[in-house]
Amino acid sequence: AIDPELTATVTGTVGSDVIAFTLSREAGETTGTYAISVTHGTNPNYTVTATPGTFTITRATATVTADDKEKVKDAIDPELTATVSGLQNNDAASVITYTLNREAGETVGTYAITPSGDAVQGNYDVTYVPGTLTITSSTEVVVRIVGHSNTTAYDGEGHSVNGYDVVSIII
């Protein structure tokens, strides 16, 4: 993130006197602690003692959220994907590494998609949010019919035919 404004506290001045000084911090953008330097300007009526400070960069939080997916029973699983959020300074999602696995099962229902990886990666604390794979039933219905001998004469009208047994229905 962008650095906050560096500030300092001045003590020991008289009345409305102002002490001239500038603040700067040690260069660096990765997590850690950096020195804040005080450079005093011209202060003819004062002996200035500068006490350096510290500037701390903490890890940002990135979140890996597994994308919800859906498939029809007996179809091949879709590619498992996730979204990475919380990245700073135009970091690419590739700075966070993770794997995706789904709960085993092939019957109609819902199964967890679980992202996992290291909790600390570079400048980020990483959290993981599971998703769901939903398996739905096929929209195709297959009916197998076994027939017995039976005939009817075609006369352009609809007819019911008896003597058949439904052996199985597959959904």
Phi and psi restraints in degrees (value plus and minus 20) as a CYANA .aco file:
   2 ILE   PHI     -91.6   -51.6
   2 ILE   PSI     119.7   159.7
   3 ASP   PHI     -82.0   -42.0
   3 ASP   PSI     120.6   160.6
   4 PRO   PHI     -93.5   -53.5
   4 PRO   PSI     146.7   186.7
   5 GLU   PHI     -85.8   -45.8
   5 GLU   PSI     114.3   154.3
   6 LEU   PHI    -100.0   -60.0
   6 LEU   PSI     114.9   154.9
   7 THR   PHI    -150.8  -110.8
   7 THR   PSI     142.5   182.5
   8 ALA   PHI    -165.3  -125.3
   8 ALA   PSI     139.0   179.0
   9 THR   PHI    -128.9   -88.9
   9 THR   PSI     110.8   150.8
  10 VAL   PHI    -128.3   -88.3
  10 VAL   PSI     109.7   149.7
  11 THR   PHI    -145.4  -105.4
  11 THR   PSI     136.2   176.2
  12 GLY   PHI      70.0   110.0
  12 GLY   PSI     -11.5    28.5
  13 THR   PHI    -103.9   -63.9
  13 THR   PSI     139.7   179.7
  14 VAL   PHI    -129.3   -89.3
  14 VAL   PSI     113.8   153.8
  15 GLY   PHI      38.0    78.0
  15 GLY   PSI    -150.4  -110.4
  16 SER   PHI    -121.2   -81.2
  16 SER   PSI       0.5    40.5
  17 ASP   PHI     -79.3   -39.3
  17 ASP   PSI     124.9   164.9
  18 VAL   PHI    -139.7   -99.7
  18 VAL   PSI     115.3   155.3
  19 ILE   PHI    -116.0   -76.0
  19 ILE   PSI     111.2   151.2
  20 ALA   PHI    -108.2   -68.2
  20 ALA   PSI     107.4   147.4
  21 PHE   PHI    -181.4  -141.4
  21 PHE   PSI     141.6   181.6
  22 THR   PHI    -149.6  -109.6
  22 THR   PSI     134.1   174.1
  23 LEU   PHI    -139.2   -99.2
  23 LEU   PSI     122.5   162.5
  24 SER   PHI    -167.9  -127.9
  24 SER   PSI     137.8   177.8
  25 ARG   PHI    -138.6   -98.6
  25 ARG   PSI     134.2   174.2
  26 GLU   PHI     -78.8   -38.8
  26 GLU   PSI     121.5   161.5
  27 ALA   PHI     -88.5   -48.5
  27 ALA   PSI     126.6   166.6
  28 GLY   PHI     132.1   172.1
  28 GLY   PSI     126.3   166.3
  29 GLU   PHI    -148.3  -108.3
  29 GLU   PSI     -21.1    18.9
  30 THR   PHI    -109.7   -69.7
  30 THR   PSI     145.8   185.8
  31 THR   PHI     -81.1   -41.1
  31 THR   PSI     123.2   163.2
  32 GLY   PHI     128.2   168.2
  32 GLY   PSI    -191.4  -151.4
  33 THR   PHI    -134.2   -94.2
  33 THR   PSI     115.2   155.2
  34 TYR   PHI    -145.5  -105.5
  34 TYR   PSI     127.2   167.2
  35 ALA   PHI     -96.5   -56.5
  35 ALA   PSI     120.9   160.9
  36 ILE   PHI    -125.0   -85.0
  36 ILE   PSI     101.1   141.1
  37 SER   PHI    -117.0   -77.0
  37 SER   PSI     124.9   164.9
  38 VAL   PHI    -133.5   -93.5
  38 VAL   PSI     103.3   143.3
  39 THR   PHI    -134.7   -94.7
  39 THR   PSI      96.9   136.9
  40 HIS   PHI    -109.5   -69.5
  40 HIS   PSI     128.9   168.9
  41 GLY   PHI    -111.3   -71.3
  41 GLY   PSI    -172.5  -132.5
  42 THR   PHI    -102.0   -62.0
  42 THR   PSI      99.5   139.5
  43 ASN   PHI    -156.0  -116.0
  43 ASN   PSI      59.2    99.2
  44 PRO   PHI     -81.8   -41.8
  44 PRO   PSI     -47.6    -7.6
  45 ASN   PHI    -115.9   -75.9
  45 ASN   PSI     -14.4    25.6
  46 TYR   PHI    -156.3  -116.3
  46 TYR   PSI     128.1   168.1
  47 THR   PHI    -119.5   -79.5
  47 THR   PSI      95.0   135.0
  48 VAL   PHI    -117.9   -77.9
  48 VAL   PSI     108.5   148.5
  49 THR   PHI    -131.1   -91.1
  49 THR   PSI      98.4   138.4
  50 ALA   PHI    -115.8   -75.8
  50 ALA   PSI     113.0   153.0
  51 THR   PHI    -132.1   -92.1
  51 THR   PSI      96.1   136.1
  52 PRO   PHI     -86.3   -46.3
  52 PRO   PSI     137.5   177.5
  53 GLY   PHI    -137.2   -97.2
  53 GLY   PSI    -191.9  -151.9
  54 THR   PHI    -148.2  -108.2
  54 THR   PSI     129.1   169.1
  55 PHE   PHI    -143.7  -103.7
  55 PHE   PSI     102.0   142.0
  56 THR   PHI    -133.4   -93.4
  56 THR   PSI     110.8   150.8
  57 ILE   PHI    -126.2   -86.2
  57 ILE   PSI      99.3   139.3
  58 THR   PHI    -118.5   -78.5
  58 THR   PSI     141.7   181.7
  59 ARG   PHI     -89.0   -49.0
  59 ARG   PSI     121.8   161.8
  60 ALA   PHI    -100.9   -60.9
  60 ALA   PSI     143.6   183.6
  61 THR   PHI    -121.9   -81.9
  61 THR   PSI     104.3   144.3
  62 ALA   PHI    -129.7   -89.7
  62 ALA   PSI     126.3   166.3
  63 THR   PHI    -143.6  -103.6
  63 THR   PSI     109.7   149.7
  64 VAL   PHI    -123.9   -83.9
  64 VAL   PSI      95.5   135.5
  65 THR   PHI    -134.2   -94.2
  65 THR   PSI      98.3   138.3
  66 ALA   PHI     -85.9   -45.9
  66 ALA   PSI     113.0   153.0
  67 ASP   PHI     -96.5   -56.5
  67 ASP   PSI     117.1   157.1
  68 ASP   PHI     -87.6   -47.6
  68 ASP   PSI     122.8   162.8
  69 LYS   PHI    -152.2  -112.2
  69 LYS   PSI     144.9   184.9
  70 GLU   PHI    -163.5  -123.5
  70 GLU   PSI     126.7   166.7
  71 LYS   PHI    -169.7  -129.7
  71 LYS   PSI     141.5   181.5
  72 VAL   PHI    -107.7   -67.7
  72 VAL   PSI     121.8   161.8
  73 LYS   PHI     -68.7   -28.7
  73 LYS   PSI     117.5   157.5
  74 ASP   PHI      53.8    93.8
  74 ASP   PSI     -18.6    21.4
  75 ALA   PHI    -105.4   -65.4
  75 ALA   PSI     146.0   186.0
  76 ILE   PHI     -92.2   -52.2
  76 ILE   PSI     122.6   162.6
  77 ASP   PHI     -79.3   -39.3
  77 ASP   PSI     122.1   162.1
  78 PRO   PHI     -91.9   -51.9
  78 PRO   PSI     142.6   182.6
  79 GLU   PHI     -84.3   -44.3
  79 GLU   PSI     112.1   152.1
  80 LEU   PHI    -102.7   -62.7
  80 LEU   PSI     111.9   151.9
  81 THR   PHI    -154.3  -114.3
  81 THR   PSI     145.6   185.6
  82 ALA   PHI    -164.9  -124.9
  82 ALA   PSI     142.4   182.4
  83 THR   PHI    -133.7   -93.7
  83 THR   PSI     113.3   153.3
  84 VAL   PHI    -125.1   -85.1
  84 VAL   PSI     105.3   145.3
  85 SER   PHI    -145.4  -105.4
  85 SER   PSI     144.6   184.6
  86 GLY   PHI      69.7   109.7
  86 GLY   PSI     -12.8    27.2
  87 LEU   PHI     -91.4   -51.4
  87 LEU   PSI     129.4   169.4
  88 GLN   PHI    -134.6   -94.6
  88 GLN   PSI     139.9   179.9
  89 ASN   PHI      31.3    71.3
  89 ASN   PSI      19.5    59.5
  90 ASN   PHI      40.9    80.9
  90 ASN   PSI       5.1    45.1
  91 ASP   PHI     -80.1   -40.1
  91 ASP   PSI     121.5   161.5
  92 ALA   PHI     -98.8   -58.8
  92 ALA   PSI     132.4   172.4
  93 ALA   PHI     -78.0   -38.0
  93 ALA   PSI     -42.8    -2.8
  94 SER   PHI     -89.1   -49.1
  94 SER   PSI     -29.1    10.9
  95 VAL   PHI     -91.9   -51.9
  95 VAL   PSI     -36.2     3.8
  96 ILE   PHI    -127.0   -87.0
  96 ILE   PSI     104.7   144.7
  97 THR   PHI    -126.9   -86.9
  97 THR   PSI     121.5   161.5
  98 TYR   PHI    -179.1  -139.1
  98 TYR   PSI     145.7   185.7
  99 THR   PHI    -142.3  -102.3
  99 THR   PSI     139.1   179.1
 100 LEU   PHI    -145.5  -105.5
 100 LEU   PSI     112.3   152.3
 101 ASN   PHI    -155.2  -115.2
 101 ASN   PSI     131.5   171.5
 102 ARG   PHI    -138.2   -98.2
 102 ARG   PSI     131.5   171.5
 103 GLU   PHI     -80.6   -40.6
 103 GLU   PSI     119.6   159.6
 104 ALA   PHI     -89.3   -49.3
 104 ALA   PSI     128.6   168.6
 105 GLY   PHI     126.0   166.0
 105 GLY   PSI     127.9   167.9
 106 GLU   PHI    -151.5  -111.5
 106 GLU   PSI     -19.8    20.2
 107 THR   PHI    -103.4   -63.4
 107 THR   PSI     144.8   184.8
 108 VAL   PHI     -78.9   -38.9
 108 VAL   PSI     111.6   151.6
 109 GLY   PHI     134.7   174.7
 109 GLY   PSI    -185.6  -145.6
 110 THR   PHI    -136.5   -96.5
 110 THR   PSI     125.9   165.9
 111 TYR   PHI    -156.4  -116.4
 111 TYR   PSI     119.0   159.0
 112 ALA   PHI     -90.9   -50.9
 112 ALA   PSI     118.0   158.0
 113 ILE   PHI    -127.4   -87.4
 113 ILE   PSI      98.5   138.5
 114 THR   PHI    -133.9   -93.9
 114 THR   PSI      97.3   137.3
 115 PRO   PHI    -105.4   -65.4
 115 PRO   PSI     127.3   167.3
 116 SER   PHI    -171.3  -131.3
 116 SER   PSI     137.9   177.9
 117 GLY   PHI     151.7   191.7
 117 GLY   PSI    -192.4  -152.4
 118 ASP   PHI     -88.1   -48.1
 118 ASP   PSI     123.3   163.3
 119 ALA   PHI     -94.4   -54.4
 119 ALA   PSI     -45.7    -5.7
 120 VAL   PHI    -142.8  -102.8
 120 VAL   PSI     102.2   142.2
 121 GLN   PHI    -155.8  -115.8
 121 GLN   PSI      89.3   129.3
 122 GLY   PHI      37.8    77.8
 122 GLY   PSI    -142.2  -102.2
 123 ASN   PHI    -109.9   -69.9
 123 ASN   PSI      -3.2    36.8
 124 TYR   PHI    -147.4  -107.4
 124 TYR   PSI     120.7   160.7
 125 ASP   PHI    -112.1   -72.1
 125 ASP   PSI     107.4   147.4
 126 VAL   PHI    -130.4   -90.4
 126 VAL   PSI     111.1   151.1
 127 THR   PHI    -133.4   -93.4
 127 THR   PSI     135.0   175.0
 128 TYR   PHI    -145.6  -105.6
 128 TYR   PSI     112.4   152.4
 129 VAL   PHI    -140.6  -100.6
 129 VAL   PSI     102.3   142.3
 130 PRO   PHI     -92.1   -52.1
 130 PRO   PSI     141.0   181.0
 131 GLY   PHI    -142.1  -102.1
 131 GLY   PSI    -188.8  -148.8
 132 THR   PHI    -155.5  -115.5
 132 THR   PSI     114.8   154.8
 133 LEU   PHI    -121.4   -81.4
 133 LEU   PSI     102.6   142.6
 134 THR   PHI    -126.4   -86.4
 134 THR   PSI     105.5   145.5
 135 ILE   PHI    -123.4   -83.4
 135 ILE   PSI     102.6   142.6
 136 THR   PHI    -126.3   -86.3
 136 THR   PSI     143.8   183.8
 137 SER   PHI     -97.5   -57.5
 137 SER   PSI     135.9   175.9
 138 SER   PHI     -88.1   -48.1
 138 SER   PSI     126.2   166.2
 139 THR   PHI    -105.4   -65.4
 139 THR   PSI     -26.0    14.0
 140 GLU   PHI    -109.4   -69.4
 140 GLU   PSI     110.2   150.2
 141 VAL   PHI    -132.8   -92.8
 141 VAL   PSI     104.5   144.5
 142 VAL   PHI    -130.0   -90.0
 142 VAL   PSI     102.6   142.6
 143 VAL   PHI    -134.5   -94.5
 143 VAL   PSI     106.0   146.0
 144 ARG   PHI    -125.0   -85.0
 144 ARG   PSI     104.3   144.3
 145 ILE   PHI    -140.5  -100.5
 145 ILE   PSI     113.0   153.0
 146 VAL   PHI    -127.6   -87.6
 146 VAL   PSI     107.1   147.1
 147 GLY   PHI    -122.7   -82.7
 147 GLY   PSI     136.6   176.6
 148 HIS   PHI    -127.3   -87.3
 148 HIS   PSI     150.1   190.1
 149 SER   PHI     -86.9   -46.9
 149 SER   PSI     105.4   145.4
 150 ASN   PHI    -186.1  -146.1
 150 ASN   PSI     119.9   159.9
 151 THR   PHI    -155.0  -115.0
 151 THR   PSI     137.4   177.4
 152 THR   PHI    -166.8  -126.8
 152 THR   PSI     131.0   171.0
 153 ALA   PHI    -109.2   -69.2
 153 ALA   PSI     117.0   157.0
 154 TYR   PHI     -98.1   -58.1
 154 TYR   PSI     106.6   146.6
 155 ASP   PHI    -156.1  -116.1
 155 ASP   PSI      -2.6    37.4
 156 GLY   PHI      65.3   105.3
 156 GLY   PSI     -25.5    14.5
 157 GLU   PHI    -124.3   -84.3
 157 GLU   PSI     138.3   178.3
 158 GLY   PHI     -96.9   -56.9
 158 GLY   PSI     123.8   163.8
 159 HIS   PHI    -155.3  -115.3
 159 HIS   PSI     129.7   169.7
 160 SER   PHI    -113.5   -73.5
 160 SER   PSI     125.9   165.9
 161 VAL   PHI    -141.4  -101.4
 161 VAL   PSI     106.8   146.8
 162 ASN   PHI    -121.5   -81.5
 162 ASN   PSI     143.9   183.9
 163 GLY   PHI      80.1   120.1
 163 GLY   PSI      -2.1    37.9
 164 TYR   PHI    -137.7   -97.7
 164 TYR   PSI     129.0   169.0
 165 ASP   PHI    -140.9  -100.9
 165 ASP   PSI     114.3   154.3
 166 VAL   PHI    -100.5   -60.5
 166 VAL   PSI      98.5   138.5
 167 VAL   PHI    -109.1   -69.1
 167 VAL   PSI     -60.9   -20.9
 168 SER   PHI    -178.6  -138.6
 168 SER   PSI     130.9   170.9
 169 ILE   PHI    -145.2  -105.2
 169 ILE   PSI     106.9   146.9
 170 ILE   PHI    -135.4   -95.4
 170 ILE   PSI     103.4   143.4
